[in-house]
């Protein structure tokens, strides 16, 4: 997969952030374009640390130089996964956006398999699963995590991938399953700390991408302007105070 395929809108997202006055540190996911399973095969239980090392070292450097007073993170696909992992492990990440990065409860289900090895490292997820990560992503004063799932995604974590296998396994449609796990996270965060976790179902995205809607959402959340359409009522949002429909 070419991480900078124009259809993914990564370049447009970065340019929008730059135009709004933000600084951008861009990186491919470790192993992108080759075989990321080799990372887990080579480093085993230490692999997760290697996936987030570049971003951690960059923040360590900026901590010393004092160039920035806030670190935020945006990622698509494997970059969304990296965002979810890093924001959970390093609370220096203030606001994080993970677009089509993961869903809980599917990577370990047989025969629904084929996920990259970093999604199924049992020694790691046996300690904290994806639901735990979403909670940690948004836990703490001033922190926010926004998870975006693309309804028309042609790759990952949308209704097309859910299909009859997972619907039969869970006895729920994709919509029902996503609504239920998002409500569970919202309830947990209410009990733990009033931290803003949001799950957005993006109806504007036409494929595996950061849509024009998501780009606008990122800019409006972080501060800045965009020529992209304003957030549309066609998109479905779940927070602690609203219901997934």
TORTI-770500 format. One record per residue: y, x, z of N, C-alpha, C in turn; residue in one letter. Coordinates in steps of 0.2 Angstrom, whole numbers, plus 2048, in hexadecimal, padded with zeros to 3 digits. Each point is the difference from the previous one (the first is absolute). Layout:
BEGIN
+------+------+------+-------+-------+-------+------+------+------+--------+
: n.py : n.px : n.pz : ca.py : ca.px : ca.pz : c.py : c.px : c.pz : residu :
+------+------+------+-------+-------+-------+------+------+------+--------+
:    Y :    X :    Z :     Y :     X :     Z :    Y :    X :    Z :      A :
...
+------+------+------+-------+-------+-------+------+------+------+--------+
END
This chain:
BEGIN
+------+------+------+-------+-------+-------+------+------+------+--------+
: n.py : n.px : n.pz : ca.py : ca.px : ca.pz : c.py : c.px : c.pz : residu :
+------+------+------+-------+-------+-------+------+------+------+--------+
:  7FA :  804 :  800 :   806 :   7FC :   800 :  806 :  804 :  800 :      X :
:  805 :  7FF :  7FB :   806 :   804 :   800 :  805 :  7FD :  805 :      X :
:  802 :  804 :  805 :   804 :   7FD :   805 :  807 :  7FE :  7FE :      X :
:  802 :  803 :  7FA :   806 :   7FE :   7FE :  800 :  7FC :  7F9 :      X :
:  7FB :  7FD :  7FF :   800 :   7FB :   7FB :  806 :  7FB :  800 :      X :
:  803 :  7FF :  7FB :   806 :   7FC :   800 :  7FF :  7F9 :  803 :      X :
:  7FA :  7FD :  7FF :   7FF :   7FA :   802 :  800 :  7FF :  808 :      X :
:  7FF :  805 :  803 :   7FF :   800 :   808 :  807 :  800 :  803 :      X :
:  806 :  801 :  7FC :   807 :   800 :   802 :  801 :  805 :  805 :      X :
:  7FD :  805 :  801 :   801 :   805 :   805 :  807 :  804 :  7FF :      X :
:  801 :  801 :  7F9 :   806 :   804 :   7FF :  806 :  7FB :  800 :      X :
:  7FF :  7FA :  7FF :   806 :   7FB :   800 :  801 :  7FF :  808 :      X :
:  7FB :  800 :  804 :   801 :   7FF :   807 :  804 :  806 :  803 :      X :
:  7FE :  806 :  7FE :   803 :   806 :   803 :  807 :  801 :  7FD :      X :
:  801 :  7FE :  7FA :   807 :   800 :   7FD :  805 :  7FB :  803 :      X :
:  7FD :  7FA :  802 :   804 :   7FB :   804 :  802 :  803 :  806 :      X :
:  7FC :  803 :  804 :   801 :   803 :   806 :  806 :  806 :  800 :      X :
:  7FF :  804 :  7FB :   805 :   805 :   7FF :  807 :  7FD :  7FE :      X :
:  800 :  7FB :  7FC :   806 :   7FD :   7FE :  803 :  7FD :  806 :      X :
:  7FC :  7FD :  805 :   803 :   7FD :   806 :  802 :  805 :  805 :      X :
:  800 :  807 :  7FF :   802 :   805 :   804 :  7FB :  803 :  805 :      X :
:  7F9 :  7FE :  7FF :   7FB :   803 :   804 :  7FD :  806 :  7FD :      X :
:  7FE :  805 :  804 :   7FC :   806 :   7FE :  7F9 :  7FE :  7FF :      X :
:  7FD :  803 :  7FB :   7F9 :   7FE :   7FF :  7FB :  806 :  800 :      X :
:  7FB :  800 :  804 :   7FB :   806 :   7FF :  7FA :  7FC :  7FD :      X :
:  7FE :  802 :  7FA :   7FA :   7FD :   7FD :  7FA :  804 :  7FF :      X :
:  7FA :  7FD :  801 :   7FA :   804 :   800 :  7FB :  7FC :  7FE :      X :
:  7FB :  803 :  7FC :   7FA :   7FC :   7FE :  7FB :  800 :  806 :      X :
:  7FC :  7FB :  801 :   7FB :   800 :   805 :  7FB :  806 :  7FF :      X :
:  7FE :  803 :  805 :   7FC :   806 :   800 :  7F9 :  7FE :  7FB :      X :
:  7FF :  804 :  7FB :   7FA :   7FF :   7FC :  801 :  7FB :  7FA :      X :
:  807 :  7FE :  800 :   801 :   7FB :   7FA :  7FF :  804 :  7FA :      X :
:  7FD :  7FC :  7FB :   7FF :   803 :   7F9 :  7FA :  804 :  800 :      X :
:  7FC :  801 :  806 :   7FA :   804 :   7FF :  7FA :  7FC :  803 :      X :
:  7FE :  801 :  806 :   7FB :   7FC :   804 :  802 :  801 :  807 :      X :
:  803 :  7FB :  803 :   802 :   800 :   807 :  7FA :  800 :  805 :      X :
:  7FA :  7FE :  7FD :   7FA :   800 :   804 :  7FE :  807 :  802 :      X :
:  803 :  805 :  7FC :   7FE :   807 :   802 :  804 :  802 :  806 :      X :
:  805 :  7FD :  802 :   804 :   802 :   806 :  7FC :  7FE :  806 :      X :
:  7FD :  7FA :  800 :   7FC :   7FF :   806 :  7FA :  804 :  800 :      X :
:  7FD :  801 :  7FA :   7FA :   804 :   7FF :  801 :  807 :  803 :      X :
:  806 :  802 :  7FF :   801 :   807 :   802 :  802 :  801 :  807 :      X :
:  804 :  7FB :  802 :   803 :   801 :   807 :  7FD :  7FB :  805 :      X :
:  7FC :  7FC :  7FE :   7FD :   7FB :   805 :  804 :  7FD :  805 :      X :
:  7FF :  800 :  806 :   804 :   7FD :   805 :  807 :  802 :  800 :      X :
:  802 :  806 :  7FD :   807 :   802 :   800 :  804 :  7FE :  7FA :      X :
:  7FC :  7FC :  7FC :   804 :   7FE :   7F9 :  806 :  7FC :  801 :      X :
:  800 :  7FC :  805 :   806 :   7FB :   801 :  806 :  805 :  801 :      X :
:  800 :  805 :  804 :   805 :   804 :   801 :  803 :  803 :  7FA :      X :
:  7FC :  802 :  7FB :   802 :   803 :   7FA :  804 :  7FB :  7FB :      X :
:  7FE :  7FA :  800 :   803 :   7FB :   7FC :  807 :  7FF :  802 :      X :
:  802 :  801 :  807 :   807 :   7FF :   802 :  804 :  806 :  801 :      X :
:  7FC :  806 :  7FF :   803 :   806 :   802 :  807 :  802 :  7FD :      X :
:  801 :  7FE :  7FA :   806 :   802 :   7FC :  806 :  7FC :  803 :      X :
:  7FF :  7FA :  801 :   805 :   7FC :   803 :  802 :  802 :  807 :      X :
:  7FB :  801 :  804 :   801 :   803 :   807 :  804 :  806 :  800 :      X :
:  7FE :  805 :  7FC :   803 :   806 :   7FF :  807 :  800 :  7FE :      X :
:  802 :  7FB :  7FB :   806 :   7FF :   7FE :  805 :  7FD :  806 :      X :
:  7FD :  7FB :  803 :   804 :   7FE :   806 :  801 :  805 :  805 :      X :
:  7FB :  804 :  801 :   801 :   806 :   805 :  806 :  804 :  7FE :      X :
:  800 :  802 :  7FA :   805 :   804 :   7FD :  807 :  7FD :  801 :      X :
:  801 :  7F9 :  7FE :   806 :   7FD :   801 :  802 :  7FF :  807 :      X :
:  7FB :  7FF :  805 :   802 :   800 :   807 :  803 :  807 :  802 :      X :
:  7FE :  805 :  7FD :   803 :   807 :   802 :  807 :  800 :  7FC :      X :
:  801 :  7FE :  7FA :   806 :   801 :   7FD :  805 :  7FB :  801 :      X :
:  7FE :  7FA :  803 :   804 :   7FB :   802 :  803 :  7FC :  7FA :      X :
:  7FD :  800 :  7FA :   803 :   7FD :   7FA :  800 :  7F9 :  800 :      X :
:  7FB :  7FD :  804 :   800 :   7F8 :   7FF :  7FF :  7FE :  807 :      X :
:  802 :  7FA :  801 :   7FF :   7FD :   807 :  7FB :  7FA :  800 :      X :
:  7FD :  7FF :  7FA :   7FB :   7FA :   800 :  7FB :  802 :  7FA :      X :
:  7FA :  7FF :  801 :   7FB :   801 :   7FB :  7FD :  7F9 :  7FE :      X :
:  800 :  7FE :  7FA :   7FC :   7FA :   7FE :  7FB :  802 :  7FA :      X :
:  7FC :  7FB :  7FF :   7FA :   802 :   7FB :  7FF :  7FA :  7FC :      X :
:  7FE :  801 :  7F9 :   7FE :   7FB :   7FC :  7FA :  803 :  7FC :      X :
:  7FB :  7FC :  7FF :   7FB :   802 :   7FC :  7FC :  7FA :  7FD :      X :
:  7FD :  802 :  7FA :   7FC :   7FB :   7FC :  7F9 :  803 :  7FF :      X :
:  7FB :  7FB :  801 :   7F9 :   802 :   7FF :  7FE :  805 :  805 :      X :
:  7FD :  806 :  7FE :   7FF :   805 :   805 :  806 :  802 :  804 :      X :
:  806 :  800 :  7FD :   806 :   801 :   803 :  801 :  7FB :  806 :      X :
:  7FE :  7FA :  7FE :   801 :   7FB :   805 :  7FB :  801 :  806 :      X :
:  7FA :  802 :  7FF :   7FC :   802 :   805 :  802 :  806 :  804 :      X :
:  803 :  805 :  7FD :   803 :   806 :   803 :  805 :  7FE :  805 :      X :
:  805 :  7FB :  7FD :   805 :   7FD :   804 :  7FE :  7FD :  807 :      X :
:  7FA :  7FC :  7FF :   7FE :   7FC :   806 :  7FD :  805 :  805 :      X :
:  7FC :  805 :  7FD :   7FD :   805 :   805 :  806 :  804 :  803 :      X :
:  804 :  803 :  7FD :   806 :   804 :   803 :  804 :  7FD :  804 :      X :
:  802 :  7FA :  7FF :   805 :   7FC :   804 :  7FC :  7FE :  807 :      X :
:  7F9 :  7FF :  7FF :   7FD :   7FF :   806 :  7FF :  806 :  805 :      X :
:  7FF :  806 :  7FD :   7FF :   806 :   804 :  807 :  803 :  802 :      X :
:  805 :  7FF :  7FC :   806 :   804 :   801 :  806 :  7FB :  801 :      X :
:  802 :  7FE :  806 :   805 :   7FB :   801 :  807 :  802 :  7FE :      X :
:  801 :  806 :  7FD :   806 :   802 :   7FD :  802 :  7FC :  7FA :      X :
:  7FA :  7FE :  7FD :   801 :   7FB :   7FA :  803 :  7F9 :  802 :      X :
:  806 :  7FF :  7FF :   804 :   7FA :   803 :  7FE :  7FA :  7FC :      X :
:  801 :  800 :  7F9 :   7FF :   7FA :   7FC :  7FB :  802 :  7FB :      X :
:  7FA :  7FC :  7FF :   7FB :   802 :   7FB :  7FE :  7FA :  7FC :      X :
:  7FF :  801 :  7FA :   7FE :   7FB :   7FB :  7FA :  802 :  7FC :      X :
:  7FB :  7FD :  801 :   7F9 :   801 :   7FD :  7FF :  7FB :  7FB :      X :
:  800 :  801 :  7FA :   7FF :   7FC :   7FA :  7F8 :  801 :  7FE :      X :
:  7FC :  7FB :  800 :   7F9 :   800 :   7FE :  7FD :  806 :  802 :      X :
:  801 :  801 :  807 :   7FD :   806 :   803 :  7F9 :  7FF :  803 :      X :
:  7FF :  7FA :  803 :   7F9 :   7FF :   803 :  800 :  7F9 :  802 :      X :
:  7FA :  7FE :  802 :   7FF :   7F9 :   804 :  7FA :  802 :  805 :      X :
:  801 :  7FC :  805 :   7FA :   801 :   805 :  7FA :  7FD :  7FF :      X :
:  7FA :  803 :  802 :   7FA :   7FC :   800 :  7FC :  800 :  7F9 :      X :
:  802 :  804 :  7FB :   7FC :   800 :   7FA :  7FD :  806 :  7FE :      X :
:  803 :  806 :  802 :   7FE :   806 :   7FD :  7F8 :  802 :  802 :      X :
:  7FE :  7FD :  806 :   7F9 :   802 :   803 :  7FB :  7FB :  7FE :      X :
:  802 :  7FB :  7FC :   7FC :   7FA :   7FF :  7FB :  802 :  7FA :      X :
:  7FA :  7FF :  801 :   7FB :   801 :   7FA :  7FE :  7F9 :  7FE :      X :
:  800 :  7FF :  7F9 :   800 :   805 :   7FB :  807 :  801 :  7FD :      X :
:  805 :  7FE :  803 :   807 :   801 :   7FE :  802 :  807 :  802 :      X :
:  7FF :  805 :  7FB :   801 :   807 :   802 :  804 :  803 :  7FA :      X :
:  800 :  807 :  801 :   804 :   803 :   7FA :  806 :  803 :  803 :      X :
:  802 :  7FF :  806 :   807 :   802 :   803 :  800 :  807 :  800 :      X :
:  805 :  804 :  7FF :   801 :   807 :   801 :  7FE :  802 :  807 :      X :
:  7FD :  806 :  801 :   7FD :   802 :   807 :  805 :  7FF :  806 :      X :
:  807 :  801 :  7FE :   805 :   800 :   806 :  800 :  7F9 :  803 :      X :
:  7FE :  7FB :  7FC :   800 :   7F9 :   802 :  7FA :  7FE :  805 :      X :
:  7FB :  804 :  7FF :   7FA :   7FF :   804 :  7FD :  805 :  804 :      X :
:  805 :  804 :  803 :   7FE :   806 :   805 :  7FF :  7FD :  806 :      X :
:  7F9 :  7FE :  802 :   7FF :   7FD :   806 :  802 :  803 :  806 :      X :
:  800 :  807 :  800 :   802 :   803 :   806 :  807 :  7FF :  802 :      X :
:  804 :  7FF :  7FB :   807 :   7FE :   801 :  801 :  7F9 :  802 :      X :
:  7FE :  7FB :  7FB :   801 :   7F9 :   801 :  7FC :  7FD :  806 :      X :
:  7FB :  804 :  802 :   7FC :   7FD :   806 :  805 :  801 :  806 :      X :
:  805 :  804 :  800 :   805 :   800 :   805 :  805 :  7FB :  7FF :      X :
:  803 :  7FF :  7FA :   806 :   7FC :   7FF :  7FF :  7FD :  7F9 :      X :
:  7FF :  7FA :  7FF :   7FF :   7FD :   7F9 :  807 :  7FE :  7FD :      X :
:  800 :  7FD :  7FA :   806 :   7FF :   7FD :  804 :  7FB :  804 :      X :
:  7FE :  7FB :  803 :   804 :   7FC :   804 :  803 :  803 :  806 :      X :
:  7FD :  805 :  803 :   803 :   804 :   805 :  806 :  804 :  7FD :      X :
:  7FF :  803 :  7FA :   805 :   804 :   7FC :  806 :  7FC :  7FF :      X :
:  7FF :  7F9 :  7FE :   806 :   7FC :   7FE :  804 :  7FF :  807 :      X :
:  7FC :  7FF :  805 :   804 :   7FF :   807 :  804 :  806 :  802 :      X :
:  7FC :  806 :  7FF :   804 :   806 :   802 :  805 :  802 :  7FB :      X :
:  800 :  7FE :  7FA :   805 :   801 :   7FB :  807 :  7FD :  802 :      X :
:  7FF :  7FA :  803 :   806 :   7FD :   802 :  802 :  800 :  807 :      X :
:  7FC :  803 :  804 :   801 :   801 :   807 :  806 :  805 :  802 :      X :
:  804 :  7FD :  805 :   805 :   805 :   802 :  807 :  7FE :  7FF :      X :
:  805 :  802 :  804 :   807 :   7FE :   7FF :  803 :  802 :  7F9 :      X :
:  802 :  7FB :  7FC :   804 :   801 :   7FA :  7FB :  801 :  7FA :      X :
:  7F9 :  7FF :  801 :   7FC :   802 :   7FB :  7FE :  7F9 :  7FC :      X :
:  7FE :  801 :  7FA :   7FE :   7FA :   7FC :  7FB :  802 :  7FB :      X :
:  7FB :  7FC :  7FF :   7FB :   801 :   7FB :  800 :  7FA :  7FB :      X :
:  800 :  801 :  7FA :   800 :   7FB :   7FB :  7FA :  801 :  7FB :      X :
:  7FB :  7FC :  801 :   7FA :   800 :   7FB :  801 :  7FB :  7FA :      X :
:  7FF :  803 :  7FA :   801 :   7FC :   7FA :  7F9 :  800 :  7FD :      X :
:  7FE :  7FA :  7FE :   7FA :   7FF :   7FC :  802 :  7FC :  7FA :      X :
:  7FE :  802 :  7FA :   802 :   7FD :   7FA :  7FB :  7FB :  7FE :      X :
:  802 :  7FA :  7FF :   7FC :   7FB :   7FE :  7FC :  801 :  7FA :      X :
:  804 :  802 :  7FB :   7FD :   801 :   7F9 :  7FE :  808 :  7FF :      X :
:  7FE :  803 :  805 :   7FE :   807 :   800 :  7FA :  801 :  7FC :      X :
:  800 :  804 :  7FB :   7FA :   801 :   7FC :  7FC :  806 :  802 :      X :
:  801 :  802 :  806 :   7FC :   806 :   803 :  7FD :  7FE :  807 :      X :
:  805 :  800 :  804 :   7FE :   800 :   807 :  803 :  7FB :  805 :      X :
:  7FC :  7FD :  804 :   801 :   7FC :   806 :  804 :  7F9 :  7FE :      X :
:  7FF :  7FE :  7FA :   802 :   7F9 :   7FE :  7FB :  7FB :  7FF :      X :
:  801 :  7FA :  7FF :   7FB :   7FB :   7FF :  7FB :  802 :  7FB :      X :
:  802 :  804 :  7FA :   7FB :   801 :   7FB :  7FA :  805 :  803 :      X :
:  802 :  805 :  804 :   7FB :   804 :   803 :  7FC :  7FC :  806 :      X :
:  803 :  7FC :  803 :   7FD :   7FC :   805 :  7FA :  7FC :  7FE :      X :
:  801 :  7FC :  7FA :   7FA :   7FD :   7FD :  7FB :  7FD :  804 :      X :
:  7FA :  7FE :  7FD :   7FB :   7FC :   803 :  7FC :  804 :  805 :      X :
:  800 :  806 :  800 :   7FC :   804 :   804 :  803 :  800 :  807 :      X :
:  807 :  801 :  801 :   803 :   800 :   806 :  801 :  7F9 :  803 :      X :
:  801 :  7FC :  7FB :   801 :   7F9 :   802 :  7FA :  7FD :  803 :      X :
:  7FA :  802 :  7FD :   7FA :   7FE :   803 :  7FE :  803 :  807 :      X :
:  802 :  806 :  800 :   7FF :   804 :   807 :  803 :  7FD :  805 :      X :
:  807 :  7FF :  7FF :   804 :   7FE :   806 :  801 :  7F8 :  800 :      X :
:  7FE :  7FC :  7FB :   801 :   7F9 :   800 :  807 :  7FE :  7FF :      X :
:  804 :  804 :  7FE :   807 :   7FF :   7FF :  803 :  802 :  7F9 :      X :
:  805 :  7FD :  7FE :   803 :   802 :   7FA :  805 :  806 :  802 :      X :
:  802 :  804 :  7FB :   805 :   805 :   801 :  806 :  7FE :  804 :      X :
:  803 :  7FB :  7FE :   806 :   7FD :   804 :  7FE :  7FF :  807 :      X :
:  7FB :  7FD :  801 :   7FE :   7FE :   807 :  7FF :  806 :  804 :      X :
:  7FC :  805 :  7FD :   7FE :   806 :   804 :  807 :  804 :  802 :      X :
:  804 :  801 :  7FB :   806 :   804 :   801 :  805 :  7FC :  805 :      X :
:  800 :  7FA :  800 :   804 :   7FC :   804 :  7FD :  801 :  807 :      X :
:  7FA :  800 :  801 :   7FD :   800 :   807 :  801 :  807 :  803 :      X :
:  7FF :  806 :  7FC :   801 :   806 :   803 :  807 :  802 :  801 :      X :
:  805 :  7FD :  7FC :   807 :   801 :   801 :  802 :  7FD :  807 :      X :
:  7FD :  7FA :  801 :   802 :   7FC :   806 :  7FD :  803 :  806 :      X :
:  7FA :  803 :  7FF :   7FD :   804 :   806 :  804 :  806 :  802 :      X :
:  803 :  804 :  7FB :   804 :   805 :   801 :  807 :  7FE :  803 :      X :
:  803 :  7FB :  7FE :   806 :   7FD :   803 :  7FF :  7FE :  807 :      X :
:  7FA :  7FD :  802 :   7FF :   7FE :   806 :  7FF :  806 :  805 :      X :
:  7FD :  805 :  7FD :   7FF :   806 :   804 :  806 :  804 :  802 :      X :
:  805 :  800 :  7FB :   806 :   803 :   801 :  805 :  7FD :  805 :      X :
:  7FF :  7F9 :  800 :   804 :   7FC :   804 :  7FE :  802 :  807 :      X :
:  7F9 :  801 :  801 :   7FE :   802 :   807 :  801 :  807 :  802 :      X :
:  800 :  804 :  7FB :   801 :   807 :   801 :  807 :  802 :  801 :      X :
:  804 :  7FE :  7FB :   807 :   802 :   7FF :  803 :  7FC :  7FB :      X :
:  806 :  7FE :  800 :   803 :   7FC :   7FB :  802 :  804 :  7FA :      X :
:  7FB :  802 :  7FC :   801 :   805 :   7FB :  800 :  7FC :  7F9 :      X :
:  804 :  801 :  7FB :   800 :   7FC :   7FA :  7FB :  803 :  7FB :      X :
:  7FA :  7FD :  7FF :   7FC :   801 :   7FB :  800 :  7FA :  7FB :      X :
:  800 :  801 :  7FA :   801 :   7FB :   7FB :  7FA :  801 :  7FB :      X :
:  7FD :  7FB :  7FD :   7FC :   800 :   7FB :  803 :  7FC :  7FA :      X :
:  801 :  803 :  7FA :   803 :   7FD :   7FB :  7FB :  7FF :  7FA :      X :
:  7FF :  7FA :  7FD :   7FC :   7FF :   7FB :  804 :  800 :  7FA :      X :
:  800 :  805 :  7FC :   805 :   801 :   7FA :  7FD :  7FC :  7FA :      X :
:  804 :  7FB :  7FE :   7FE :   7FC :   7FA :  803 :  802 :  7FA :      X :
:  805 :  805 :  800 :   804 :   803 :   7FB :  7FC :  805 :  7FC :      X :
:  7FC :  804 :  804 :   7FD :   806 :   7FD :  7FB :  7FD :  7FB :      X :
:  7FF :  803 :  7FA :   7FC :   7FE :   7FB :  7FA :  805 :  7FF :      X :
:  7FF :  805 :  805 :   7FB :   804 :   7FF :  800 :  804 :  807 :      X :
:  7FC :  806 :  800 :   800 :   804 :   806 :  807 :  804 :  7FF :      X :
:  805 :  7FE :  804 :   807 :   803 :   800 :  804 :  7FF :  806 :      X :
:  806 :  803 :  800 :   805 :   7FE :   804 :  805 :  7FC :  7FC :      X :
:  800 :  7F9 :  801 :   803 :   7FC :   7FB :  808 :  800 :  801 :      X :
:  803 :  7FD :  7FC :   808 :   800 :   801 :  802 :  7FC :  806 :      X :
:  7FC :  7FB :  802 :   801 :   7FD :   807 :  7FF :  805 :  805 :      X :
:  7FA :  804 :  800 :   7FF :   805 :   806 :  805 :  805 :  800 :      X :
:  803 :  802 :  7FA :   805 :   805 :   800 :  806 :  7FD :  803 :      X :
:  802 :  7FA :  7FF :   806 :   7FD :   803 :  7FF :  7FF :  807 :      X :
:  7FA :  7FF :  803 :   7FE :   7FF :   807 :  801 :  807 :  803 :      X :
:  7FE :  805 :  7FD :   800 :   807 :   803 :  807 :  801 :  801 :      X :
:  804 :  7FF :  7FB :   808 :   802 :   800 :  803 :  7FC :  805 :      X :
:  7FF :  7FA :  800 :   804 :   7FB :   805 :  7FE :  802 :  807 :      X :
:  7FA :  802 :  801 :   7FD :   802 :   807 :  803 :  806 :  802 :      X :
:  800 :  805 :  7FC :   803 :   807 :   802 :  807 :  801 :  7FF :      X :
:  803 :  7FB :  7FC :   807 :   800 :   7FF :  802 :  803 :  7F9 :      X :
:  804 :  7FD :  7FC :   801 :   802 :   7F9 :  800 :  7FA :  7FC :      X :
:  802 :  801 :  7FA :   800 :   7FA :   7FB :  7FC :  802 :  7FA :      X :
:  7FE :  7FA :  7FC :   7FB :   801 :   7FB :  802 :  7FB :  7FB :      X :
:  7FF :  801 :  7F9 :   801 :   7FB :   7FB :  7FA :  7FC :  7FF :      X :
:  7FB :  801 :  804 :   7FA :   7FC :   800 :  801 :  7F9 :  803 :      X :
:  7FC :  7FB :  7FE :   801 :   7F9 :   803 :  7FF :  800 :  807 :      X :
:  804 :  7FC :  803 :   800 :   7FF :   808 :  7F9 :  7FD :  802 :      X :
:  7FE :  802 :  806 :   7F9 :   7FD :   802 :  800 :  7F9 :  7FE :      X :
:  7FA :  7FE :  7FE :   7FF :   7F9 :   7FD :  7FC :  7FC :  805 :      X :
:  802 :  7F9 :  800 :   7FC :   7FC :   804 :  7F9 :  7FF :  7FD :      X :
:  7FE :  802 :  7FA :   7F9 :   800 :   7FE :  7FC :  805 :  803 :      X :
:  803 :  805 :  804 :   7FC :   805 :   804 :  7FE :  7FD :  807 :      X :
:  7FA :  801 :  802 :   7FE :   7FD :   806 :  800 :  806 :  806 :      X :
:  804 :  7FE :  805 :   801 :   805 :   806 :  7FD :  7FD :  806 :      X :
:  7FD :  804 :  804 :   7FD :   7FF :   806 :  803 :  804 :  805 :      X :
:  804 :  7FE :  805 :   802 :   803 :   806 :  7FD :  7FD :  806 :      X :
:  802 :  802 :  806 :   7FE :   7FD :   806 :  803 :  7F8 :  801 :      X :
:  805 :  7FF :  7FC :   803 :   7F9 :   801 :  7FF :  7FC :  7FA :      X :
:  7FD :  802 :  7FB :   7FF :   7FC :   7FA :  7F8 :  800 :  7FE :      X :
:  7FE :  7FB :  7FC :   7F9 :   7FF :   7FE :  7FF :  802 :  7F9 :      X :
:  7FB :  803 :  7FF :   7FE :   801 :   7F9 :  7FE :  7FA :  7FD :      X :
:  802 :  7FF :  7FA :   7FF :   7FA :   7FC :  7FD :  801 :  7F9 :      X :
+------+------+------+-------+-------+-------+------+------+------+--------+
END
